[in-house]
Amino acid sequence: MTLDPEIAAWVDAFPAPDVDPRDVVAVRAIYADYMADRGGPQPRLSQPDVRLESAQINGVDVLIWSPLHPAPGTPVVIALHGGAFVVGHPLGAERIAVPLAAQHGIITVSVAYRLSPEHRAPAALDDGMAVLTGIVGIETARVAIHGSSAGACIAAGIALRARDGGIPLALQSLSCPVVDPRAMHSTEPEHSAHGLSPTLSREAGIAAWEHYLGDAQADPPPYAAPALANNVDGIAPAHVVVAEYDVLRDEGIAYAGRLSAVGVPVTVERFGGTVHGFDGLLPDSSVGQRSIGSQVEALARALL
């Protein structure tokens, strides 16, 4: 690998933990320890003209970032955090939410969706859809959806479900998306599933789907595995970010290609020298800032 220097330094400082990804208790303990070392889940970006509040929409807990004085019909981004379906926090959307509010006057609603394996698919999808329908019910503004990693899977599934429900979305923004449970089992030697990926192993990718789908591996619930959808025509335009050294890279590119093949407008941005989740792990790095900026600008263009 030829890693970006800032990412290489982080990888050296935080080597991959020796943990069985199928052991949810151990995975959550590693996550809790890492977050504790950083001061715990708490806001890290502050802007005097951005308000952060907790709320519930249709019975689902959310965090909302908004301009101090949002105008009626202010555009909304619904965000789904990453975490392999088993960990994570809605504060994970902060890196896009603060600039969206401060620079573009856009509201972000980050969903505290139910986690697996206690709540398998389609629980997280249902939570995201509950928030979407609640927002559509009270807002006339344009709405987009954003997700990172496992959250991108949920976001892509919501985009499909919204299409089938007649709910228009301005954009689906997918960062390092996991969308295809078949991809980690690819027999193609050059597939990214078999490549070096310091922050997400092939085994961890397989375990994430096992946690999320449980006994429904062979026949997932509708929308739970977006790449398995029979029809992707008419889905919302997509902006897809992929990392060079990510086992998920090729499935993200393949899903974007499938959308493009049926006429869905798609932009794919591949960031060299990067690893899975790089813009969340190192949001202040130069390459992290470029990625975050590209996602914010894509959402703003679609919504304004």
C-alpha positions as CSV (number, residue, x, y, z in Angstrom):
1,M,0.0,0.0,0.0
2,T,1.0,3.6,-0.6
3,L,-1.1,5.4,2.0
4,D,-1.6,9.1,2.4
5,P,1.0,10.3,5.0
6,E,-1.6,11.5,7.5
7,I,-3.5,8.2,7.2
8,A,-0.4,6.1,7.4
9,A,0.5,7.9,10.7
10,W,-2.9,7.1,12.1
11,V,-2.8,3.5,11.0
12,D,0.6,3.2,12.8
13,A,-0.8,4.8,15.9
14,F,-4.0,2.7,15.9
15,P,-3.2,-0.8,14.5
16,A,-6.2,-3.1,13.8
17,P,-7.3,-4.7,17.1
18,D,-7.0,-8.4,17.5
19,V,-10.7,-9.1,17.9
20,D,-13.2,-11.6,16.4
21,P,-15.6,-9.4,14.4
22,R,-18.4,-11.9,15.1
23,D,-18.0,-11.2,18.8
24,V,-20.3,-8.2,19.2
25,V,-19.4,-7.6,22.9
26,A,-15.7,-7.4,22.0
27,V,-16.3,-5.2,19.0
28,R,-18.4,-2.8,21.2
29,A,-15.8,-2.8,23.9
30,I,-13.1,-1.8,21.4
31,Y,-15.3,1.0,20.0
32,A,-16.1,2.2,23.6
33,D,-12.4,2.3,24.5
34,Y,-11.5,4.2,21.3
35,M,-14.3,6.7,21.9
36,A,-13.3,7.1,25.6
37,D,-9.8,7.9,24.6
38,R,-11.2,10.7,22.5
39,G,-13.4,12.1,25.2
40,G,-16.5,10.0,24.4
41,P,-19.3,10.7,22.0
42,Q,-19.7,14.4,22.1
43,P,-19.9,17.3,19.7
44,R,-16.4,18.3,18.4
45,L,-17.3,21.0,15.9
46,S,-18.9,24.2,17.0
47,Q,-20.2,27.1,15.0
48,P,-21.9,30.1,16.6
49,D,-24.5,30.1,13.8
50,V,-25.3,26.4,14.0
51,R,-27.7,24.9,16.6
52,L,-27.6,21.2,17.7
53,E,-30.6,19.7,19.4
54,S,-32.0,16.2,20.3
55,A,-35.5,15.3,19.2
56,Q,-37.8,12.5,18.2
57,I,-39.4,12.1,14.8
58,N,-42.1,9.5,14.6
59,G,-40.8,7.9,17.8
60,V,-37.2,7.7,16.6
61,D,-34.4,9.6,18.4
62,V,-32.5,12.0,16.2
63,L,-29.9,14.7,16.4
64,I,-30.6,17.9,14.4
65,W,-28.1,20.5,13.2
66,S,-29.8,23.6,11.8
67,P,-29.1,27.3,11.1
68,L,-30.1,29.5,14.0
69,H,-33.0,30.9,12.0
70,P,-34.0,28.4,9.4
71,A,-36.4,29.7,6.8
72,P,-39.6,27.8,6.0
73,G,-38.9,25.1,3.5
74,T,-35.3,24.8,4.5
75,P,-33.7,21.7,2.8
76,V,-33.1,18.7,4.9
77,V,-30.4,15.9,4.8
78,I,-31.3,12.7,6.7
79,A,-28.0,11.0,7.8
80,L,-27.3,7.4,8.8
81,H,-24.0,6.8,10.7
82,G,-21.5,4.0,10.1
83,G,-20.5,1.2,12.5
84,A,-20.9,-2.2,10.8
85,F,-24.5,-2.2,11.9
86,V,-23.5,-2.9,15.5
87,V,-21.9,0.3,16.8
88,G,-21.9,4.0,16.1
89,H,-23.6,7.2,17.1
90,P,-25.7,9.9,15.3
91,L,-22.9,12.3,16.1
92,G,-21.1,10.6,13.3
93,A,-22.9,13.0,10.9
94,E,-21.4,16.1,12.5
95,R,-18.6,16.4,9.9
96,I,-21.1,17.0,7.1
97,A,-23.9,18.6,9.2
98,V,-22.0,21.5,10.6
99,P,-20.7,22.8,7.2
100,L,-24.1,22.1,5.6
101,A,-25.8,24.3,8.2
102,A,-23.1,27.0,8.4
103,Q,-22.2,27.4,4.8
104,H,-25.4,26.4,3.0
105,G,-28.3,26.9,5.5
106,I,-29.2,23.2,5.2
107,I,-30.6,21.1,8.1
108,T,-29.2,17.7,8.9
109,V,-31.2,15.1,10.8
110,S,-29.1,12.2,12.0
111,V,-30.9,9.0,13.0
112,A,-30.2,6.9,16.1
113,Y,-31.3,3.8,14.3
114,R,-31.6,0.4,16.1
115,L,-28.5,-1.7,16.0
116,S,-27.9,-5.3,15.1
117,P,-27.8,-8.1,16.1
118,E,-30.5,-7.2,18.7
119,H,-32.5,-5.5,16.0
120,R,-31.9,-7.1,12.6
121,A,-32.9,-5.8,9.2
122,P,-35.2,-4.2,8.4
123,A,-35.3,-2.4,11.8
124,A,-32.7,0.2,10.9
125,L,-34.4,0.8,7.6
126,D,-37.8,1.2,9.3
127,D,-36.3,3.8,11.6
128,G,-34.8,5.8,8.8
129,M,-38.1,5.6,6.8
130,A,-40.0,6.7,9.9
131,V,-37.8,9.8,10.1
132,L,-38.1,10.4,6.3
133,T,-41.9,10.2,6.3
134,G,-42.1,12.4,9.4
135,I,-40.0,15.1,7.8
136,V,-41.9,14.8,4.5
137,G,-45.1,15.2,6.5
138,I,-44.1,18.5,8.1
139,E,-41.7,19.9,5.5
140,T,-42.2,21.0,1.9
141,A,-38.5,21.3,1.4
142,R,-36.3,19.1,-0.7
143,V,-34.8,16.2,1.1
144,A,-31.6,14.2,0.5
145,I,-30.2,11.2,2.3
146,H,-26.6,10.5,3.4
147,G,-24.9,7.5,4.8
148,S,-21.4,6.2,5.6
149,S,-20.4,2.6,5.5
150,A,-23.2,0.5,7.0
151,G,-25.2,3.8,7.1
152,A,-24.7,4.0,3.4
153,C,-26.3,0.6,3.0
154,I,-29.3,1.8,5.0
155,A,-29.4,5.1,3.1
156,A,-29.3,3.3,-0.3
157,G,-32.1,1.0,0.9
158,I,-34.2,4.0,2.0
159,A,-33.6,5.5,-1.5
160,L,-35.1,2.4,-3.1
161,R,-38.0,2.3,-0.7
162,A,-38.7,6.0,-1.1
163,R,-38.8,5.6,-4.9
164,D,-41.4,2.8,-4.5
165,G,-43.3,4.9,-2.0
166,G,-43.4,7.9,-4.3
167,I,-41.2,10.1,-2.0
168,P,-38.8,12.1,-4.1
169,L,-35.2,12.5,-2.9
170,A,-32.8,15.0,-4.3
171,L,-29.7,12.8,-3.8
172,Q,-28.3,9.7,-2.1
173,S,-24.8,10.5,-0.8
174,L,-23.0,7.2,-0.1
175,S,-19.6,7.2,1.6
176,C,-17.6,3.9,1.5
177,P,-20.8,2.1,1.0
178,V,-21.5,-1.6,1.9
179,V,-24.4,-2.7,-0.3
180,D,-23.8,-6.2,-1.5
181,P,-23.5,-9.3,0.9
182,R,-22.1,-11.3,-2.0
183,A,-19.1,-9.0,-2.5
184,M,-17.0,-10.3,0.4
185,H,-17.3,-13.8,-1.1
186,S,-16.0,-12.8,-4.5
187,T,-13.7,-15.4,-6.1
188,E,-12.1,-12.7,-8.4
189,P,-8.5,-12.4,-7.2
190,E,-8.3,-8.7,-8.1
191,H,-11.5,-7.8,-6.2
192,S,-11.0,-5.3,-3.4
193,A,-12.5,-7.9,-1.0
194,H,-9.1,-9.7,-1.2
195,G,-7.0,-6.6,-0.9
196,L,-5.2,-4.9,2.0
197,S,-7.7,-2.9,4.1
198,P,-6.2,-1.7,7.4
199,T,-9.5,-0.5,9.0
200,L,-12.0,-3.1,7.7
201,S,-11.1,-6.7,7.0
202,R,-12.9,-9.1,4.7
203,E,-13.8,-11.1,7.8
204,A,-15.3,-8.1,9.4
205,G,-17.3,-7.3,6.3
206,I,-18.8,-10.8,6.3
207,A,-19.5,-10.6,10.1
208,A,-21.3,-7.3,9.6
209,W,-23.8,-8.9,7.2
210,E,-24.2,-11.8,9.5
211,H,-25.1,-9.5,12.4
212,Y,-27.5,-7.4,10.2
213,L,-29.3,-10.2,8.3
214,G,-29.0,-13.2,10.7
215,D,-30.8,-16.2,9.3
216,A,-31.9,-14.1,6.2
217,Q,-28.5,-14.2,4.6
218,A,-29.8,-16.1,1.5
219,D,-33.0,-14.1,1.2
220,P,-32.7,-10.6,2.8
221,P,-35.7,-8.5,3.6
222,P,-36.6,-6.0,0.8
223,Y,-34.2,-3.1,0.5
224,A,-31.8,-4.5,3.2
225,A,-29.2,-5.3,0.6
226,P,-29.5,-2.6,-2.1
227,A,-27.3,-4.4,-4.7
228,L,-29.8,-7.3,-4.7
229,A,-32.7,-5.1,-5.8
230,N,-34.3,-6.3,-9.0
231,N,-34.8,-2.8,-10.3
232,V,-32.9,0.4,-9.6
233,D,-34.6,2.5,-12.3
234,G,-35.8,5.9,-11.2
235,I,-33.9,5.9,-7.9
236,A,-32.5,9.2,-6.6
237,P,-29.2,10.5,-8.1
238,A,-26.1,9.3,-6.3
239,H,-22.8,10.7,-5.1
240,V,-20.5,7.8,-4.1
241,V,-17.2,8.1,-2.3
242,V,-14.8,5.1,-2.3
243,A,-11.4,4.6,-0.6
244,E,-8.5,3.0,-2.5
245,Y,-7.6,0.5,0.3
246,D,-11.0,-0.6,1.3
247,V,-12.5,-4.1,0.9
248,L,-15.8,-2.4,0.0
249,R,-14.3,-0.3,-2.8
250,D,-15.3,-2.5,-5.7
251,E,-18.8,-3.1,-4.6
252,G,-19.4,0.6,-4.2
253,I,-18.1,1.2,-7.7
254,A,-20.2,-1.7,-9.1
255,Y,-23.4,-0.4,-7.5
256,A,-22.7,3.1,-8.9
257,G,-22.2,1.5,-12.3
258,R,-25.4,-0.4,-12.1
259,L,-27.3,2.9,-11.3
260,S,-25.5,4.7,-14.1
261,A,-26.4,1.9,-16.6
262,V,-30.1,2.6,-16.2
263,G,-29.8,6.3,-16.5
264,V,-29.5,7.4,-12.9
265,P,-27.1,10.4,-12.6
266,V,-24.1,9.2,-10.6
267,T,-20.8,10.7,-9.5
268,V,-18.1,8.5,-8.2
269,E,-15.1,9.9,-6.3
270,R,-12.2,7.6,-5.5
271,F,-9.7,8.9,-3.0
272,G,-6.2,7.5,-3.4
273,G,-4.1,6.4,-0.4
274,T,-7.1,6.1,1.8
275,V,-8.8,3.4,4.0
276,H,-12.3,2.5,4.9
277,G,-14.0,5.3,6.9
278,F,-11.0,7.7,6.4
279,D,-13.0,10.9,6.5
280,G,-14.7,9.9,9.7
281,L,-11.5,8.6,11.4
282,L,-9.4,11.6,10.2
283,P,-11.9,14.4,9.4
284,D,-9.2,17.1,9.9
285,S,-6.7,15.5,7.5
286,S,-6.2,17.1,4.1
287,V,-7.7,14.1,2.2
288,G,-10.5,13.8,4.8
289,Q,-11.4,17.5,4.3
290,R,-11.4,17.0,0.5
291,S,-13.8,14.1,0.8
292,I,-16.1,15.8,3.3
293,G,-16.1,18.9,1.1
294,S,-17.1,16.9,-1.9
295,Q,-20.0,15.3,-0.1
296,V,-21.2,18.6,1.4
297,E,-21.0,20.4,-2.0
298,A,-22.8,17.5,-3.8
299,L,-25.6,17.6,-1.2
300,A,-25.8,21.4,-1.4
301,R,-26.0,21.4,-5.2
302,A,-28.8,18.8,-5.2
303,L,-30.8,20.6,-2.6
304,L,-30.4,24.3,-3.4
